[in-house]
Amino acid sequence: MFLKPFEIRWSDVDANAHLANSAYINFMSHTRVSFFETYGFSMRTLNLHKIGPVLFYEHVHYFKESYLGMKINVSLELSGLSEDGMFFMFEHNFFDDKGKNLAQCEVMGSWIDLKSRKLVPLPEQLLTQFKTIPKSDTFKILTKADTRKYARAPKDIKLPQ
């Protein structure tokens, strides 16, 4: 399990004086960037391969409130990967300084070719590296169908002129 420590700042709290939902998203994003750097997926490496990560969804469950000044740790574990590495799923957990689970999030995404703007599998060298990442107890092989488990068919509307 990869852990990243944080302290909740004034700018992280909402009008209810607890950690804002947008701050959860920011902490998870920061954790993923640190994780990628640690496992050899730096922005420089990704740019050399002309790919970048893109997220499909972040599904958060909140268990306990977090407050200004609290020290928290955000974890990351690989909970899913497609055979070709195109699709990935991470599980994030938020813990207080005693190890109490405060929130959990499932994040699913893919890799996008920065020029064509289309989803692409990981290059073989990076896929080999990615497969060495510690996996969660719930790890599964992903398929394209898994990417739409929360989605409904898009519906366009006619906007007033």
ChimeraX commands (.cxc) that place a marker at each C-alpha (Angstrom):
marker #1 position 0.00,0.00,0.00 radius 0.5
marker #1 position 1.29,3.43,-0.97 radius 0.5
marker #1 position 0.67,6.14,1.68 radius 0.5
marker #1 position 0.97,9.92,1.33 radius 0.5
marker #1 position 0.72,12.11,4.47 radius 0.5
marker #1 position -1.13,15.45,4.53 radius 0.5
marker #1 position -2.25,18.06,7.04 radius 0.5
marker #1 position -5.66,19.62,6.45 radius 0.5
marker #1 position -5.22,23.33,5.71 radius 0.5
marker #1 position -7.62,26.26,5.98 radius 0.5
marker #1 position -8.15,26.18,2.20 radius 0.5
marker #1 position -9.21,22.49,2.44 radius 0.5
marker #1 position -12.28,23.01,4.65 radius 0.5
marker #1 position -15.81,23.98,3.64 radius 0.5
marker #1 position -18.53,26.09,5.29 radius 0.5
marker #1 position -19.29,23.20,7.68 radius 0.5
marker #1 position -15.69,23.36,8.94 radius 0.5
marker #1 position -14.82,19.88,7.68 radius 0.5
marker #1 position -12.76,18.64,4.74 radius 0.5
marker #1 position -14.47,19.76,1.52 radius 0.5
marker #1 position -15.31,17.18,-1.12 radius 0.5
marker #1 position -13.08,19.02,-3.61 radius 0.5
marker #1 position -10.16,18.67,-1.18 radius 0.5
marker #1 position -10.60,14.89,-1.15 radius 0.5
marker #1 position -10.24,14.94,-4.94 radius 0.5
marker #1 position -7.14,17.16,-4.71 radius 0.5
marker #1 position -5.49,14.96,-2.06 radius 0.5
marker #1 position -6.12,11.86,-4.18 radius 0.5
marker #1 position -4.71,13.53,-7.28 radius 0.5
marker #1 position -1.58,14.59,-5.38 radius 0.5
marker #1 position -1.24,11.04,-4.04 radius 0.5
marker #1 position -1.50,9.56,-7.55 radius 0.5
marker #1 position 1.18,11.92,-8.92 radius 0.5
marker #1 position 3.53,10.96,-6.05 radius 0.5
marker #1 position 2.69,7.30,-6.62 radius 0.5
marker #1 position 3.41,7.56,-10.36 radius 0.5
marker #1 position 6.74,9.28,-9.65 radius 0.5
marker #1 position 7.70,6.56,-7.16 radius 0.5
marker #1 position 6.89,3.75,-9.61 radius 0.5
marker #1 position 8.68,5.23,-12.64 radius 0.5
marker #1 position 5.75,6.98,-14.32 radius 0.5
marker #1 position 6.98,10.55,-14.01 radius 0.5
marker #1 position 5.50,13.26,-16.21 radius 0.5
marker #1 position 8.78,13.21,-18.15 radius 0.5
marker #1 position 8.47,9.46,-18.81 radius 0.5
marker #1 position 4.84,9.77,-19.85 radius 0.5
marker #1 position 5.68,12.71,-22.13 radius 0.5
marker #1 position 8.43,10.65,-23.80 radius 0.5
marker #1 position 5.75,8.08,-24.66 radius 0.5
marker #1 position 3.33,10.91,-25.55 radius 0.5
marker #1 position 0.62,9.57,-23.22 radius 0.5
marker #1 position -1.16,10.82,-20.13 radius 0.5
marker #1 position -3.70,9.49,-17.63 radius 0.5
marker #1 position -7.36,10.40,-17.97 radius 0.5
marker #1 position -10.02,9.59,-15.36 radius 0.5
marker #1 position -13.52,8.28,-16.08 radius 0.5
marker #1 position -14.85,8.63,-12.55 radius 0.5
marker #1 position -14.03,9.06,-8.86 radius 0.5
marker #1 position -16.63,7.41,-6.62 radius 0.5
marker #1 position -16.18,8.54,-2.99 radius 0.5
marker #1 position -17.75,7.11,0.18 radius 0.5
marker #1 position -17.39,9.26,3.30 radius 0.5
marker #1 position -17.31,7.54,6.71 radius 0.5
marker #1 position -16.07,10.11,9.26 radius 0.5
marker #1 position -15.52,13.86,9.22 radius 0.5
marker #1 position -12.03,15.35,8.91 radius 0.5
marker #1 position -11.19,18.77,10.32 radius 0.5
marker #1 position -8.77,21.67,10.01 radius 0.5
marker #1 position -5.31,20.80,11.34 radius 0.5
marker #1 position -5.85,17.02,11.27 radius 0.5
marker #1 position -3.03,14.89,9.99 radius 0.5
marker #1 position -4.29,12.34,7.48 radius 0.5
marker #1 position -2.80,9.71,5.21 radius 0.5
marker #1 position -4.14,8.92,1.76 radius 0.5
marker #1 position -3.47,5.42,0.43 radius 0.5
marker #1 position -3.39,4.11,-3.10 radius 0.5
marker #1 position -3.62,0.51,-4.28 radius 0.5
marker #1 position -4.04,-0.87,-7.78 radius 0.5
marker #1 position -7.45,-2.57,-7.76 radius 0.5
marker #1 position -7.82,-3.26,-11.47 radius 0.5
marker #1 position -5.91,-3.39,-14.74 radius 0.5
marker #1 position -6.85,-4.51,-18.24 radius 0.5
marker #1 position -4.66,-7.11,-19.95 radius 0.5
marker #1 position -3.15,-4.47,-22.26 radius 0.5
marker #1 position -2.89,-1.84,-19.51 radius 0.5
marker #1 position -5.30,0.53,-21.27 radius 0.5
marker #1 position -7.66,0.68,-18.27 radius 0.5
marker #1 position -6.69,1.00,-14.62 radius 0.5
marker #1 position -8.55,1.26,-11.34 radius 0.5
marker #1 position -7.19,2.54,-8.04 radius 0.5
marker #1 position -8.58,2.41,-4.53 radius 0.5
marker #1 position -7.85,5.36,-2.27 radius 0.5
marker #1 position -8.47,5.34,1.48 radius 0.5
marker #1 position -8.21,8.26,3.90 radius 0.5
marker #1 position -6.92,7.48,7.40 radius 0.5
marker #1 position -6.51,9.62,10.51 radius 0.5
marker #1 position -3.25,9.52,12.51 radius 0.5
marker #1 position -4.53,6.48,14.46 radius 0.5
marker #1 position -5.33,4.48,11.31 radius 0.5
marker #1 position -9.13,5.00,11.42 radius 0.5
marker #1 position -10.64,4.85,7.90 radius 0.5
marker #1 position -12.32,8.19,7.14 radius 0.5
marker #1 position -13.23,7.78,3.45 radius 0.5
marker #1 position -12.75,5.49,0.49 radius 0.5
marker #1 position -12.71,6.15,-3.23 radius 0.5
marker #1 position -12.68,4.04,-6.37 radius 0.5
marker #1 position -11.02,5.77,-9.33 radius 0.5
marker #1 position -11.06,4.41,-12.87 radius 0.5
marker #1 position -9.15,5.73,-15.83 radius 0.5
marker #1 position -7.18,5.04,-18.95 radius 0.5
marker #1 position -4.25,6.33,-20.95 radius 0.5
marker #1 position -4.72,8.85,-23.73 radius 0.5
marker #1 position -2.44,9.51,-26.68 radius 0.5
marker #1 position -1.63,13.21,-26.30 radius 0.5
marker #1 position -1.58,13.80,-30.06 radius 0.5
marker #1 position -4.51,11.72,-31.37 radius 0.5
marker #1 position -6.57,12.26,-28.17 radius 0.5
marker #1 position -7.63,8.60,-28.28 radius 0.5
marker #1 position -7.39,5.95,-25.58 radius 0.5
marker #1 position -4.35,3.70,-25.95 radius 0.5
marker #1 position -2.87,0.67,-24.22 radius 0.5
marker #1 position 0.31,1.15,-22.24 radius 0.5
marker #1 position 3.51,0.65,-24.24 radius 0.5
marker #1 position 5.00,-2.78,-23.45 radius 0.5
marker #1 position 7.88,-1.35,-21.37 radius 0.5
marker #1 position 5.49,0.66,-19.19 radius 0.5
marker #1 position 2.99,-2.21,-18.95 radius 0.5
marker #1 position 5.73,-4.46,-17.57 radius 0.5
marker #1 position 6.53,-1.77,-14.96 radius 0.5
marker #1 position 2.86,-1.19,-14.13 radius 0.5
marker #1 position 2.32,-4.89,-13.43 radius 0.5
marker #1 position 4.87,-4.68,-10.57 radius 0.5
marker #1 position 2.68,-2.21,-8.64 radius 0.5
marker #1 position 1.26,-3.63,-5.37 radius 0.5
marker #1 position -2.32,-4.79,-5.87 radius 0.5
marker #1 position -5.30,-4.57,-3.53 radius 0.5
marker #1 position -7.01,-7.65,-2.10 radius 0.5
marker #1 position -9.90,-6.94,-4.49 radius 0.5
marker #1 position -7.72,-6.66,-7.64 radius 0.5
marker #1 position -9.41,-7.73,-10.87 radius 0.5
marker #1 position -8.66,-7.85,-14.59 radius 0.5
marker #1 position -10.64,-5.03,-16.23 radius 0.5
marker #1 position -12.57,-5.08,-19.48 radius 0.5
marker #1 position -14.05,-2.20,-21.46 radius 0.5
marker #1 position -17.47,-3.01,-19.93 radius 0.5
marker #1 position -16.08,-2.17,-16.46 radius 0.5
marker #1 position -15.47,1.42,-17.59 radius 0.5
marker #1 position -19.21,2.11,-17.82 radius 0.5
marker #1 position -20.54,0.51,-14.67 radius 0.5
marker #1 position -21.87,3.82,-13.31 radius 0.5
marker #1 position -22.66,5.49,-16.64 radius 0.5
marker #1 position -26.03,5.97,-18.28 radius 0.5
marker #1 position -26.36,6.60,-22.00 radius 0.5
marker #1 position -25.64,10.27,-22.70 radius 0.5
marker #1 position -28.68,12.40,-23.48 radius 0.5
marker #1 position -28.32,15.69,-25.31 radius 0.5
marker #1 position -30.76,18.55,-24.78 radius 0.5
marker #1 position -31.87,21.47,-26.94 radius 0.5
marker #1 position -30.69,24.69,-25.32 radius 0.5
marker #1 position -32.77,27.88,-25.55 radius 0.5
marker #1 position -31.55,30.35,-28.17 radius 0.5
marker link #1:1,2 radius 0.2
marker link #1:2,3 radius 0.2
marker link #1:3,4 radius 0.2
marker link #1:4,5 radius 0.2
marker link #1:5,6 radius 0.2
marker link #1:6,7 radius 0.2
marker link #1:7,8 radius 0.2
marker link #1:8,9 radius 0.2
marker link #1:9,10 radius 0.2
marker link #1:10,11 radius 0.2
marker link #1:11,12 radius 0.2
marker link #1:12,13 radius 0.2
marker link #1:13,14 radius 0.2
marker link #1:14,15 radius 0.2
marker link #1:15,16 radius 0.2
marker link #1:16,17 radius 0.2
marker link #1:17,18 radius 0.2
marker link #1:18,19 radius 0.2
marker link #1:19,20 radius 0.2
marker link #1:20,21 radius 0.2
marker link #1:21,22 radius 0.2
marker link #1:22,23 radius 0.2
marker link #1:23,24 radius 0.2
marker link #1:24,25 radius 0.2
marker link #1:25,26 radius 0.2
marker link #1:26,27 radius 0.2
marker link #1:27,28 radius 0.2
marker link #1:28,29 radius 0.2
marker link #1:29,30 radius 0.2
marker link #1:30,31 radius 0.2
marker link #1:31,32 radius 0.2
marker link #1:32,33 radius 0.2
marker link #1:33,34 radius 0.2
marker link #1:34,35 radius 0.2
marker link #1:35,36 radius 0.2
marker link #1:36,37 radius 0.2
marker link #1:37,38 radius 0.2
marker link #1:38,39 radius 0.2
marker link #1:39,40 radius 0.2
marker link #1:40,41 radius 0.2
marker link #1:41,42 radius 0.2
marker link #1:42,43 radius 0.2
marker link #1:43,44 radius 0.2
marker link #1:44,45 radius 0.2
marker link #1:45,46 radius 0.2
marker link #1:46,47 radius 0.2
marker link #1:47,48 radius 0.2
marker link #1:48,49 radius 0.2
marker link #1:49,50 radius 0.2
marker link #1:50,51 radius 0.2
marker link #1:51,52 radius 0.2
marker link #1:52,53 radius 0.2
marker link #1:53,54 radius 0.2
marker link #1:54,55 radius 0.2
marker link #1:55,56 radius 0.2
marker link #1:56,57 radius 0.2
marker link #1:57,58 radius 0.2
marker link #1:58,59 radius 0.2
marker link #1:59,60 radius 0.2
marker link #1:60,61 radius 0.2
marker link #1:61,62 radius 0.2
marker link #1:62,63 radius 0.2
marker link #1:63,64 radius 0.2
marker link #1:64,65 radius 0.2
marker link #1:65,66 radius 0.2
marker link #1:66,67 radius 0.2
marker link #1:67,68 radius 0.2
marker link #1:68,69 radius 0.2
marker link #1:69,70 radius 0.2
marker link #1:70,71 radius 0.2
marker link #1:71,72 radius 0.2
marker link #1:72,73 radius 0.2
marker link #1:73,74 radius 0.2
marker link #1:74,75 radius 0.2
marker link #1:75,76 radius 0.2
marker link #1:76,77 radius 0.2
marker link #1:77,78 radius 0.2
marker link #1:78,79 radius 0.2
marker link #1:79,80 radius 0.2
marker link #1:80,81 radius 0.2
marker link #1:81,82 radius 0.2
marker link #1:82,83 radius 0.2
marker link #1:83,84 radius 0.2
marker link #1:84,85 radius 0.2
marker link #1:85,86 radius 0.2
marker link #1:86,87 radius 0.2
marker link #1:87,88 radius 0.2
marker link #1:88,89 radius 0.2
marker link #1:89,90 radius 0.2
marker link #1:90,91 radius 0.2
marker link #1:91,92 radius 0.2
marker link #1:92,93 radius 0.2
marker link #1:93,94 radius 0.2
marker link #1:94,95 radius 0.2
marker link #1:95,96 radius 0.2
marker link #1:96,97 radius 0.2
marker link #1:97,98 radius 0.2
marker link #1:98,99 radius 0.2
marker link #1:99,100 radius 0.2
marker link #1:100,101 radius 0.2
marker link #1:101,102 radius 0.2
marker link #1:102,103 radius 0.2
marker link #1:103,104 radius 0.2
marker link #1:104,105 radius 0.2
marker link #1:105,106 radius 0.2
marker link #1:106,107 radius 0.2
marker link #1:107,108 radius 0.2
marker link #1:108,109 radius 0.2
marker link #1:109,110 radius 0.2
marker link #1:110,111 radius 0.2
marker link #1:111,112 radius 0.2
marker link #1:112,113 radius 0.2
marker link #1:113,114 radius 0.2
marker link #1:114,115 radius 0.2
marker link #1:115,116 radius 0.2
marker link #1:116,117 radius 0.2
marker link #1:117,118 radius 0.2
marker link #1:118,119 radius 0.2
marker link #1:119,120 radius 0.2
marker link #1:120,121 radius 0.2
marker link #1:121,122 radius 0.2
marker link #1:122,123 radius 0.2
marker link #1:123,124 radius 0.2
marker link #1:124,125 radius 0.2
marker link #1:125,126 radius 0.2
marker link #1:126,127 radius 0.2
marker link #1:127,128 radius 0.2
marker link #1:128,129 radius 0.2
marker link #1:129,130 radius 0.2
marker link #1:130,131 radius 0.2
marker link #1:131,132 radius 0.2
marker link #1:132,133 radius 0.2
marker link #1:133,134 radius 0.2
marker link #1:134,135 radius 0.2
marker link #1:135,136 radius 0.2
marker link #1:136,137 radius 0.2
marker link #1:137,138 radius 0.2
marker link #1:138,139 radius 0.2
marker link #1:139,140 radius 0.2
marker link #1:140,141 radius 0.2
marker link #1:141,142 radius 0.2
marker link #1:142,143 radius 0.2
marker link #1:143,144 radius 0.2
marker link #1:144,145 radius 0.2
marker link #1:145,146 radius 0.2
marker link #1:146,147 radius 0.2
marker link #1:147,148 radius 0.2
marker link #1:148,149 radius 0.2
marker link #1:149,150 radius 0.2
marker link #1:150,151 radius 0.2
marker link #1:151,152 radius 0.2
marker link #1:152,153 radius 0.2
marker link #1:153,154 radius 0.2
marker link #1:154,155 radius 0.2
marker link #1:155,156 radius 0.2
marker link #1:156,157 radius 0.2
marker link #1:157,158 radius 0.2
marker link #1:158,159 radius 0.2
marker link #1:159,160 radius 0.2
marker link #1:160,161 radius 0.2
view
